[in-house]
Amino acid sequence: MEETIDLREYFDIIRKRFLIIMIITATTTFISAIVSFFALDPLYETSTTLMVNKAKNEESSIINYQDVMLNQKLVVTYGEISKSRAVLGKVIDDLGLDMEYEELYEKITVSPVKDTEIMKIKVQDTDSNLAKKIANKIPQVFTQEVIRITKADSVQVIDYAKVPKNPIKPKKMLNIAIAFVLGIMIGLFVVFLIEYMDNTIKTAQDIERHLELPVMGVIPEFQEEAK
């Protein structure tokens, strides 16, 4: 006899062991809230945007399409220069930062703004004021180095970094919501695993399903009336 189970039995299993699901869900949600609010350090991000002007050909002061395309491609090169040891090492020295080059390198992301000659420098740090200082210091040092290395004409800062008000991480409510859903999934898994491992006979239907024996009769439960 093939063993089958209908949807009502699933709901009965969940209802019977609903307390286990609630305890697991509450535990994962509580742990996530504690970690998000008290254990994880807030991470702030700020950015500055700048544009490097390539030195023009003295024979022509007209900027043509090829010049624009070349400058857009050079933005990638400028990004690597801005994260070089020559630049970040001087930033560390000028700001008196207590960190190595590799550590500062990991805090910085440089990316070109699509279809423009503009590059954006993002800085992440647990100290919002320090993130601003680093983001504004990099263009100062970068200006000197890029002109020296590539003979660029000038560097123009479009937007200076400001002190970020709100952290980008951790996303506390998102973490809690994920933990809540995960808790429900774990709870359901545990409940159905317990039910699967439980091979005891409890009902007449269990006898028919597992032992394949007919049930001749059932003794109902009753409570003796108080005298």
C-alpha positions, 0 to 999 in steps of 0.5 A: 500500500502506497503511503500518502498524505493530504494537505490537511495532515500537513496543517495538523502537523504544523498546528500540533507543533506550532509552539516549536516553530514560534520558539525557533522563529522568535530566537532567530529574530531576537539574535538578529536584532541583538547582532544588528543593533549592538554587535555590528559597527555601522558603516558609512559611505561618502563620495566625491566626483572629479574630472581630469582634463587631458592636455590639449594639442597646441595646434588645435583648441577644438575638442572633437569626438575622439578626444572625448572618447579618449578621455572616457577611456582614460578615466579607468587609468585615472582610477587606478592612479587614485588608488596607487601607493603613491596617492594613498600613501601620501593620504595616510601620511597627510591625515596621520592615519593609523592604517596600512596601504592595503587597509585604506585600499579596501575602503575605497571604490573608484568608478567612472560615471557612465558615458562621461569623463567623470570619475567617482571616488567612494570611501567607506568607514565606520567613522563618518567624519574620517570617511569625509576627510579621506574622500576629500583628501584623495583628490588633492593628492591625486591632482599632483600625481596624475599631472606628473604621471600623465601630463594632464592639464588639470583636475576639477572636483565637481562634488566634495564629500560630505559627512554621511548622516546614515550608515549604509550597513548594517540594514537592521530591519532587513536583517531582522526580516530575513532572520524572521523568514529563516526562523520560520523555514528552520522551524518547519524543517525541524517540525517535519523532521520530528514528525518523520522520525516519530514512528509511534502509533497514535491514531487508528489511521496510523494503524491502517497506514503503517501496519496495513491492518483493519481497525475493528473498533476504537475506544473513545476518550471520556472524562469522569464527571465530578461527583 
